Amino acid sequence: MATSTAIMDMSAEVEIPHDGIISRTIHNDDRLKVVLFGFDAGQELSEHTASVPATIHILSGQAVVTLGDDQRSAGPGFWAWMPAELPHTVEAAAPTVMLLYMIKG
């Protein structure tokens, strides 16, 4: 039997480290991986790609998200779809909480 997962306040699930980034996998199965990130201001995920499509959802804070050649200011509610192999970066301008959904299959 399948089980469910419910989190009432996703932003409350992460304690943003001073001068760092924290990530926590909150769901992982054969189709979907969901990772919760907490970034302190000035912290960055440098340019990289993923082998699977993914979405970014900013829950709180302020970041600059670069998707290929497109750079956006991203605050609470920002959502983006990324096809597999798209170069992207995330740089926190303020303490930021972000959800990453990786679609596997």
ABEGO torsion letter per residue (X at the ends): XBBBBBBABAAAABBBBBGBBBBBBABBBAABBBBBBBBBBGBBBBBBBBABBBBBBBABEBBBBBBEABBBBBBBGBBBBBBBGBBBBBBBABBBBBBBBBBAX
